Amino acid sequence: MTLSQRIRLLIKLGAYMERDTPEWIAAKEQAYRNNGWFLPAFIDLAVQNIVRSFLQEPVLKKWTASYPLLSETNAHPKRVGLVMAGNIPLVGFHDLLCVFITGNPCMIKASSKDETLIKHLVSKLNEWEPETTALIGFSTLLKGCDAYIATGSDNTAGYFDYYFAKYPHLIRRNRSSAAVLTGRESAAELEALADDVFLYFGMGCRNVTKIYVPEAYDFEPLLAAFKKYDYLSDVHKYKNNYDYNLALHLLNNRFYMSTAALLLVEDPSLFSPVSQLNYEFYGNRSNLTGELVNNPSVQCIVAHDCVPFGKAQSPGIDQYADGEDTLSFLLALNGG
């Protein structure tokens, strides 16, 4: 397949994902049955973001045109093993997109938490263009690959480093995101920040799990804005986390603020458990921003002069995970 053919196929896939055909509806319903964290609304949001930000013709053509080494045909294809995460719906789609657009074949180890959607979409590609069966496959063991892209926790990343050490690889570890507030945010900006915090139950690496606020910050407008997600307290799995963390704070006599669906706790850690948001006071904003930019655990920073409020979970096609240019990595495999 040529690059032009692959782009046309991806555009067709985007059009399919926008339509509510019976089989696509069934696949999304099955994904929710398999993983209770994948609320239908969150699946639909992930799909909409992929379609809008990745699978539009102008987006794909502009993106691919920015890589002069990406040729119409791949004369030296390399097999790439993809180990996908399963924390949010279709979280591994962008890696698949990058490998597919370069014309390299890939073997995917899908997460058991998020295999229904990705397998369904690949089956549609196979249905429309049988040549894709030679480009995309699934396996529980990734052997015989020339390179690997793997996403997991810090613990599993250590194993990936060991097993894939002699191959070209991209290994992704635990990351999370932070927001820097000034106290001058509008009500609309705070409501948008609530999306950055609560979408996908806060499980994505681009979810804000910690906020930095100035001394004497007034938390009341923030807590009021966060009430838009109080409905998450009706989700059994989420409520269990909330009750567990609340009990810990009560037993430890620890100060906290809360809404029906969130515990706000002063804590130096960037990472917070599900249902909790950490906060910390800062003095010098420019110094803080510099520290966050250089922190390898920070995926993105939400602030007036960084990622806009409400946009953390809507990355562009060229906003690569961990700041590693996936497409350049793949093109280097082909001698680029």
MARMI-702394 format. One record per residue: x, y, z of N, C-alpha, C in turn. Coordinates in steps of 0.001 Angstrom, whole numbers, padded with zeros to 6 digits, always signed. Example, Ala and Ser with C-alpha at 12.3 -4.5 7.8 and 13.67 -1.06 7.14 Angstrom:
BEGIN
+013190-005690+007800+012300-004500+007800+013200-003300+007800;+012850-002250+007080+013670-001060+007140+012900+000030+007870;
//
This chain:
BEGIN
+000830-001193+000000+000000+000000+000000+000867+001247+000000;+000438+002227-000753+001155+003496-000792+000681+004382+000359;+001430+005441+000620+001048+006404+001647-000324+006999+001343;-000563+007348+000095-001854+007930-000289-002997+006960-000013;-002771+005693-000274-003804+004688-000013-004065+004551+001485;-003010+004599+002262-003180+004472+003710-003928+005677+004277;-003636+006853+003768-004345+008050+004224-005822+007946+003883;-006136+007523+002668-007546+007383+002276-008265+006376+003168;-007572+005299+003520-008178+004286+004375-008429+004831+005781;-007508+005632+006286-007684+006235+007609-008830+007240+007621;-008980+007988+006551-010105+008923+006447-011423+008151+006461;-011452+007024+005752-012643+006180+005735-012934+005639+007126;-011871+005270+007860-012053+004777+009223-012644+005873+010113;-012164+007102+009956-012709+008207+010733-014183+008428+010448;-014566+008334+009185-015978+008496+008821-016816+007380+009438;-016270+006176+009452-016980+005051+010067-017172+005281+011565;-016134+005756+012234-016209+005957+013679-017202+007038+014062;-017488+007946+013143-018467+009006+013407-019897+008516+013308;-020103+007428+012557-021459+006931+012345-021819+005897+013417;-023067+005861+013796-023532+004882+014765-024160+003697+014045;-023322+002916+013380-023798+001692+012754-024048+000653+013842;-024923-000304+013597-025219-001317+014630-023970-002052+015128;-023037-002382+014219-021865-003132+014663-020912-002270+015484;-020806-000983+015174-019953-000086+015947-020570+000179+017314;-021879+000349+017348-022565+000506+018629-022357-000734+019490;-022460-001909+018872-022288-003162+019612-020869-003287+020157;-019881-002860+019370-018492-002934+019823-018268-002023+021023;-018827-000829+020978-018668+000106+022096-019388-000398+023343;-020551-000997+023155-021279-001553+024299-020503-002716+024909;-019892-003536+024062-019092-004658+024559-017874-004160+025334;-017265-003086+024848-016096-002514+025536-016473-002060+026944;-017664-001499+027089-018129-001064+028411-018425-002259+029309;-019015-003309+028732-019296-004511+029526-017999-005167+030002;-016970-005092+029173-015688-005708+029530-014904-004893+030553;-015162-003591+030588-014409-002708+031484-015339-001616+031994;-015745-001758+033241-016704-000820+033820-016213+000614+033930;-014890+000823+033798-014361+002186+033818-014642+002914+032504;-014947+002177+031446-015170+002777+030136-016639+003175+029979;-017021+004247+030649-018387+004746+030495-018668+005043+029024;-019887+004785+028545-020224+005092+027149-019872+006525+026753;-020100+007479+027653-019781+008877+027335-018283+009070+027159;-017477+008351+027940-016028+008471+027821-015519+007783+026552;-016130+006662+026188-015770+006018+024925-016069+006948+023766;-017256+007536+023776-017640+008444+022687-016713+009649+022609;-016312+010157+023759-015398+011306+023762-014047+010928+023170;-013509+009775+023552-012228+009324+023009-012322+009150+021497;-013418+008594+021040-013629+008401+019606-013701+009744+018890;-014463+010673+019439-014594+012000+018823-013254+012707+018731;-012443+012604+019764-011132+013254+019744-010228+012647+018678;-010278+011328+018527-009466+010661+017506-009916+011076+016117;-011203+011076+015905-011724+011446+014582-011377+012886+014247;-011606+013778+015174-011402+015207+014922-009926+015577+014821;-009099+014993+015685-007704+015424+015765-006741+014583+014941;-007138+013362+014562-006215+012464+013864-006662+012079+012455;-007949+011888+012241-008407+011190+011038-009127+012084+010033;-008766+013350+010017-009286+014273+009004-008251+014420+007895;-008698+014524+006673-007773+014601+005534-006762+015736+005661;-007186+016985+005968-006189+018060+006095-005162+017789+007197;-005625+017188+008293-004727+016897+009415-003683+015863+009005;-004136+014788+008387-003223+013721+007984-002222+014197+006930;-002688+014979+005980-001792+015432+004914-000773+016443+005438;-001196+017342+006307-000257+018309+006879+000763+017606+007755;+000308+016646+008538+001198+015894+009438+002245+015119+008645;+001820+014364+007666+002767+013546+006903+003697+014397+006047;+003195+015542+005570+004031+016420+004744+005174+017032+005539;+005038+017080+006855+006092+017674+007695+007257+016712+007924;+007172+015505+007363+008250+014515+007475+008744+014174+006071;+009755+014888+005578+010252+014661+004209+010720+013231+003963;+011136+012528+005011+011635+011167+004844+010511+010138+004708;+009276+010583+004911+008136+009673+004777+007768+009574+003303;+008171+008495+002673+007976+008339+001232+006644+007663+000924;+006281+007695-000346+005010+007110-000788+004988+005605-000541;+006138+004961-000724+006231+003529-000441+007394+003277+000503;+007260+002275+001339+008299+001917+002300+009141+000791+001707;+010352+001123+001289+011213+000135+000634+011870-000824+001626;+011946-000433+002902+012616-001272+003900+011744-001386+005158;+010602-002043+005058+009697-002133+006216+010298-002952+007349;+010001-002532+008565+010448-003232+009766+009212-003573+010614;+009230-004766+011177+008098-005185+012015+008239-004559+013403;+007158-003901+013831+007156-003188+015113+006185-003857+016075;+006653-004150+017270+005795-004692+018313+005220-003568+019155;+003911-003578+019344+003236-002543+020129+002626-003163+021383;+003070-002716+022544+002442-003109+023806+001572-001934+024244;+000263-002136+024189-000661-001036+024450-001136-001028+025892;-001376+000160+026404-001961+000323+027734-003477+000182+027632;-004152+000221+028770-005604+000091+028751-006293+000995+029746;-005625+002106+030086-006185+002971+031127-007363+003813+030646;-007366+004213+029369-008499+004955+028818-008835+004365+027447;-010041+004571+026944-010444+003950+025678-009542+004343+024515;-009105+003333+023757-008310+003525+022547-007024+004310+022798;-006436+004163+023963-005239+004928+024310-004058+004568+023410;-004071+003365+022838-002961+002960+021981-003158+003267+020513;-004265+003931+020170-004568+004156+018753-003499+004995+018059;-002969+005995+018727-002006+006883+018085-000736+006129+017701;-000293+005191+018533+000878+004389+018179+000591+003548+016939;-000582+002945+016892-000964+002176+015706-001008+003069+014480;-001566+004253+014629-001633+005207+013530-000240+005533+012998;+000698+005771+013903+002062+006126+013490+002726+004985+012722;+002575+003769+013220+003192+002630+012534+002529+002413+011176;+001221+002466+011140+000490+002221+009896+000829+003256+008829;+000929+004514+009229+001160+005580+008246+002549+005457+007635;+003494+004843+008345+004847+004673+007797+004954+003448+006900;+003930+002603+006887+003982+001403+006059+004730+000256+006686;+005052+000385+007969+005697-000714+008681+004630-001676+009209;+004857-002983+009120+003914-003931+009724+004061-003898+011240;+002990-004208+011947+003066-004213+013407+002320-005405+013981;+002772-005819+015133+002111-006854+015919+001725-006216+017244;+000462-006327+017606-000065-005618+018760-000359-006575+019904;+000128-006227+021080-000328-006876+022307-001287-005901+022975;-002572-006127+022751-003579-005219+023289-003788-005497+024774;-004105-004458+025517-004431-004638+026928-005767-005361+027044;-005877-006274+028004-007147-006963+028229-008242-005988+028638;-007839-004806+029126-008805-003788+029532-009344-002988+028352;-008646-003054+027225-009043-002215+026088-008684-002904+024774;-009253-004082+024552-008956-004802+023317-010128-004814+022336;-011336-004627+022843-012516-004739+021987-012525-003691+020890;-012318-002440+021237-012431-001344+020275-011336-001403+019219;-010091-001595+019649-008975-001577+018695-009073-002766+017744;-009485-003918+018240-009621-005087+017372-010770-004905+016376;-011828-004273+016813-012943-004021+015900-012533-003084+014772;-011820-002021+015109-011410-001058+014085-010434-001688+013100;-009526-002507+013596-008596-003196+012684-009356-004154+011779;-010384-004800+012321-011178-005713+011489-011872-004962+010354;-012252-003721+010602-012876-002924+009531-011844-002583+008459;-010628-002252+008873-009569-001991+007890-009327-003233+007032;-009308-004390+007674-009104-005635+006939-010249-005909+005962;-011443-005563+006389-012625-005772+005541-012571-004890+004297;-012146-003643+004479-012116-002699+003357-010902-002917+002460;-009780-003288+003077-008536-003455+002321-007782-004670+002856;-007930-005838+002187-007296-007069+002671-005786-006966+002863;-005140-006031+002168-003686-005882+002327-003293-005514+003759;-004225-004925+004497-003888-004529+005866-003687-005733+006775;-004182-006910+006371-003972-008098+007208-002494-008442+007336;-001705-008021+006351-000260-008254+006407+000455-007153+007183;-000252-006069+007483+000361-004932+008163+000041-004873+009654;-001118-005415+010054-001537-005308+011456-002003-006662+011951;-001399-007130+013041-001806-008382+013659-001839-008247+015166;-002381-009258+015828-002475-009260+017292-001846-010538+017835;-001196-010409+018979-000576-011562+019607-000379-011278+021097;-000386-012337+021888-000100-012175+023320+001395-012185+023592;+002173-012710+022627+003635-012715+022734+004222-011994+021528;+005037-010997+021783+005615-010212+020696+007040-010681+020436;+007158-011660+019559+008477-012181+019206+008735-011934+017729;+010007-011832+017392+010383-011670+016002+010169-010280+015441;+010074-009287+016299+009909-007908+015839+011277-007228+015748;+011346-006209+014921+012600-005467+014737+012721-004296+015706;+011600-003850+016254+011584-002715+017180+010322-002809+018029;+010324-002062+019135+009192-002154+020050+008803-000766+020573;+007499-000588+020740+006954+000578+021436+006052+000031+022525;+006384+000322+023776+005650-000273+024891+005270+000784+025912;+004062+000677+026411+003557+001613+027409+003118+000837+028638;+003556+001297+029811+003167+000623+031045+003551+001440+032259;+003496+000816+033397+003877+001478+034645+005391+001534+034754;+005884+002234+035765+007327+002270+036001+007867+000869+036246;+007051+000038+036902+007486-001322+037198+007605-002154+035916;+006562-002137+035093+006617-002921+033856+007630-002347+032885;+007864-001042+032939+008857-000431+032052+010243-001012+032301;+010523-001371+033550+011800-001998+033854+011956-003335+033135;+010874-004091+033079+010897-005362+032351+011032-005120+030854;+010326-004116+030349+010436-003796+028925+011872-003430+028565;+012494-002627+029409+013889-002227+029162+014793-003454+029068;+014518-004429+029902+015340-005644+029925+015089-006498+028677;+013826-006773+028382+013495-007680+027283+013767-007078+025907;+013626-005762+025795+013772-005132+024489+015094-004384+024342;+016024-004623+025252+017265-003846+025296+018052-003898+023992;+018069-005025+023314+018896-005147+022108+018180-004728+020833;+016956-004201+020992+016196-003722+019838+015944-002220+019975;+015797-001510+018869+015342-000114+018969+013981-000102+019689;+013811+000830+020622+012564+000811+021380+012208+002186+021931;+010919+002356+022162+010372+003489+022916+009622+002889+024095;+010048+003197+025295+009408+002675+026491+008775+003843+027249;+007490+003735+027488+006773+004817+028171+006447+004396+029598;+006688+005318+030527+006507+005031+031942+005353+005852+032519;+005210+005770+033847+004173+006545+034530+004374+008036+034307;+003336+008665+033867+003338+010124+033766+001966+010644+034162;+001942+011897+034550+000674+012537+034851+000813+014024+034530;-000237+014778+034757-000230+016184+034370-000620+017081+035536;-000233+018325+035424-000462+019287+036502-001063+020567+035935;-001713+021319+036800-002267+022623+036424-001715+023683+037362;-001401+024833+036799-000901+025965+037586-001955+027072+037526;-002514+027399+038680-003574+028402+038762-003038+029706+039350;-003648+030786+038963-003237+032095+039481-004263+032692+040437;-005482+032157+040440-006563+032739+041220-007396+033705+040410;-006972+033961+039163-007722+034885+038299-008485+034135+037200;-008596+032824+037325-009305+032042+036318-010802+032345+036357;-011405+032369+035195-012845+032600+035109-013586+031333+035494;-014897+031468+035713-015717+030302+036037-015676+029289+034894;-015662+029789+033664-015611+028894+032501-014286+028133+032455;-013191+028792+032795-011892+028122+032801-011826+027056+033890;-012419+027330+035036-012420+026342+036113-013283+025141+035747;-014393+025382+035056-015223+024266+034597-014479+023443+033557;-013708+024114+032723-012899+023388+031738-011809+022577+032438;-011228+023137+033485-010227+022400+034265-010847+021138+034865;-012114+021195+035232-012792+020014+035760-012739+018867+034748;-012838+019190+033447-012715+018150+032414-011327+017525+032452;-010312+018360+032605-008932+017849+032656-008726+016913+033842;-009453+017166+034920-009306+016372+036138-010141+015087+036080;-011403+015200+035668-012355+014106+035846-012523+013175+034651;-012270+013634+033429-012499+012767+032278-011735+011459+032424;-012362+010381+032043-011777+009033+032155-011423+008706+033602;-012136+009322+034531-011915+009117+035970-010517+009529+036403;-009872+010379+035609-008538+010861+035960-007432+009852+035722;-007686+008812+034926-006723+007718+034770-005721+007921+033638;-005890+008943+032816-004968+009158+031708-003725+009924+032120;-002649+009738+031370-001417+010456+031689-001569+011956+031440;-002583+012347+030654-002830+013760+030415-003889+014335+031357;-004387+013507+032254-005303+014014+033281-004535+014801+034330;-005111+015886+034792-004508+016684+035862-004752+015979+037186;-003672+015583+037844-003768+014933+039149-003234+015813+040277;-002710+016995+039887-002237+017927+040911-002383+019348+040407;-002778+020243+041311-002850+021661+040974-001913+022436+041906;-001345+023498+041356-000511+024418+042128-001248+025744+042214;-001360+026257+043428-002128+027476+043646-001297+028471+044458;-001554+029775+044303-000817+030770+045101-001279+030771+046554;-000470+031338+047404-000837+031452+048812-002164+032206+048941;-002956+031805+049933-004257+032424+050207-005246+032222+049068;-005074+031163+048301-005985+030863+047184-007377+030542+047720;-008391+031060+047029-009785+030808+047396-010268+029557+046646;-010479+028473+047360-010856+027207+046727-012347+027110+046411;-013177+027990+046943-014617+027835+046776-015070+027857+045317;-014590+028792+044483-015005+028750+043074-014568+027468+042371;-013398+026962+042730-012907+025726+042131-013805+024552+042512;-014127+024425+043785-014976+023335+044235-016366+023436+043618;-016856+024647+043446-018165+024833+042809-018126+024358+041357;-017044+024664+040654-016915+024244+039255-016819+022727+039144;-016178+022110+040110-015980+020665+040069-017270+019885+040303;-018305+020540+040793-019557+019839+041087-020252+019343+039822;-019812+019817+038655-020405+019336+037403-020174+017839+037228;-019186+017290+037952-018895+015855+037854-019353+015088+039095;-020252+015653+039862-020758+014941+041038-021420+013629+040662;-021894+013514+039421-022570+012286+038994-021649+011067+039040;-020332+011281+039049-019411+010152+039111-019533+009397+040435;-020111+010051+041443-020293+009366+042725-021323+008244+042609;-022078+008213+041502-023037+007129+041283-022396+005916+040620;-021139+006060+040196-020426+004946+039570-019768+004128+040678;-020214+002885+040809-019825+002049+041949-018308+001932+042101;-017606+001640+041015-016154+001441+041092-015457+002720+041548;-015928+003846+041067-015321+005121+041446-015635+005454+042911;-016888+005225+043305-017301+005539+044683-016524+004709+045692;-016187+003485+045333-015376+002662+046239-014024+003304+046516;-013418+003867+045466-012138+004566+045636-012305+005801+046513;-013368+006543+046264-013639+007763+047040-013800+007414+048522;-014616+006409+048812-014874+006041+050212-013602+005540+050896;-012797+004786+050157-011557+004262+050728-010597+005400+051079;-010403+006336+050161-009483+007449+050417-010021+008378+051500;-011330+008575+051508-011931+009389+052559-011695+008755+053928;-011856+007453+054019-011635+006759+055294-010195+006921+055768;-009248+006846+054842-007843+007023+055213-007599+008406+055807;-008161+009423+055182-007943+010789+055677-008613+010996+057036;-009767+010387+057213-010448+010503+058500-009665+009790+059596;-009167+008609+059303-008393+007853+060294-007095+008571+060667;-006500+009233+059674-005238+009939+059917-005447+011383+060365;-006725+011757+060552-007054+013116+060985-006417+014153+060059;-006514+013893+058770-005874+014744+057768-006887+015722+057175;-006473+016951+057012-007365+017966+056453-007624+017683+054969;-008852+017843+054564-009219+017695+053158-010417+018587+052863;-010596+018910+051605-011810+019548+051108-012450+018566+050145;-013752+018719+049906-014387+017706+049084-015625+018213+048353;-015938+017500+047273-017239+017554+046625-017785+016127+046723;-018924+015879+046119-019493+014537+046177-018634+013520+045440;-017737+013996+044566-016960+013062+043735-015459+013303+043785;-014992+014170+044676-013554+014460+044686-013084+014873+046069;-011899+014392+046430-011216+014813+047652-010043+015687+047241;-009948+016860+047808-008873+017806+047504-007946+017840+048712;-006676+017415+048490-005763+017190+049607-004421+017862+049326;-003872+018536+050332-002537+019122+050178-001512+018000+050247;-000760+017830+049149+000181+016717+049067+001255+017069+048050;+002531+016795+048328+003600+017150+047394+003672+016245+046163;+002992+015106+046180+003102+014161+045077+002353+014634+043830;+002969+014423+042677+002306+014713+041411+001164+013739+041171;+001346+012497+041597+000367+011447+041353-000618+011366+042518;-001883+011288+042187-002906+011160+043220-003777+009942+042903;-004332+009298+043909-005187+008137+043660-006501+008553+043002;-007167+007593+042403-008466+007848+041782-009412+008441+042819;-010104+009506+042446-011064+010248+043272-010406+011333+044121;-009095+011515+044008-008399+012542+044784-007602+013460+043867;-007552+014731+044215-006725+015716+043516-005797+016356+044537;-004510+016303+044280-003537+016919+045184-003366+018399+044848;-003024+019172+045857-002698+020579+045612-001482+020974+046429;-000846+022048+045974+000337+022569+046653+000396+024063+046408;+000829+024811+047409+000974+026257+047260+002342+026578+046655;+002381+027633+045855+003654+028047+045270+003892+029527+045553;+005181+029910+045458+005557+031305+045647+005884+031976+044329;+006903+031470+043633+007355+032060+042372+006841+031213+041206;+005957+031785+040405+005317+031020+039337+006297+030609+038241;+007199+031500+037864+008133+031180+036785+009072+030047+037193;+009515+030061+038447+010369+028979+038934+009615+027649+038919;+008343+027694+039340+007526+026490+039360+007355+025926+037955;+007041+026788+037000+006843+026324+035625+008098+025661+035083;+009256+026261+035390+010517+025676+034952+010744+024298+035542;+010398+024132+036817+010557+022833+037470+009648+021789+036833;+008431+022197+036517+007478+021254+035930+007895+020853+034517;+008379+021822+033745+008819+021535+032383+009948+020503+032380;+010816+020579+033385+011974+019682+033455+011704+018399+034241;+010478+018245+034703+010130+017053+035470+009747+015926+034507;+010511+014825+034443+010228+013762+033479+008916+013031+033734;+008292+013248+034882+007021+012592+035189+005812+013409+034732;+006056+014636+034268+004955+015513+033856+004693+015356+032366;+003497+014955+032015+003123+014802+030614+002756+016148+029995;+001930+016919+030666+001606+018256+030161+001230+019172+031317;+001292+020465+031063+000996+021488+032071-000187+022303+031576;-001215+022368+032373-002393+023165+032043-002269+024508+032760;-002292+025571+032002-002148+026920+032558-002469+027929+031471;-002520+029202+031836-002837+030242+030858-001839+030275+029709;-000575+030014+029998+000456+030102+028963+000980+028734+028535;+000231+027676+028857+000620+026317+028446-000557+025668+027732;-000885+024443+028078-002059+023797+027487-003306+024502+028011;-004209+024947+027135-005412+025654+027591-006287+024788+028496;-006990+025422+029390-007895+024705+030278-008928+023932+029455;-009117+022669+029831-010089+021828+029141-009557+021103+027934;-008281+021312+027583-007715+020722+026365-006669+019637+026642;-006468+019290+027898-005426+018319+028216-005682+016976+027532;-006949+016577+027453-007279+015284+026868-007620+015374+025384;-007190+016448+024734-007429+016605+023290-006118+016924+022580;-005131+016032+022663-003844+016325+022020-003943+016305+020504;-003110+017094+019854-003035+017080+018403-002278+015861+017924;-002333+015613+016640-001710+014417+016074-000191+014433+016232;+000399+015633+016350+001855+015738+016491+002287+016000+017930;+001387+015822+018887+001735+015946+020306+001980+014535+020843;+003232+014117+020775+003577+012728+021069+003706+012476+022566;+003348+011269+022959+003467+010868+024361+004912+010978+024827;+005095+011498+026021+006414+011635+026652+007361+012524+025843;+006835+013282+024892+007675+014169+024094+008575+013443+023117;+008347+012145+022917+009154+011344+021995+008455+011305+020638;+009127+011795+019603+008543+011837+018262+008469+010410+017706;+007303+009821+017806+007121+008429+017404+007379+008238+015920;+006937+009178+015113+007102+009037+013668+008578+009097+013270;+009347+009984+013877+010777+010056+013596+011478+008769+014021;+011081+008210+015151+011635+006928+015610+011402+005835+014570;+010176+005788+014043+009839+004750+013068+010550+004964+011743;+010661+006206+011305+011333+006482+010053+012821+006146+010131;+013400+006311+011310+014818+005954+011493+015046+004468+011298;+014026+003666+011624+014138+002218+011423+014273+001864+009941;+013659+002712+009105+013658+002453+007667+014830+003117+006959;+015792+003581+007736+016968+004197+007148+016850+005681+006946;+015805+006295+007571+015600+007734+007409+016380+008527+008420;
//
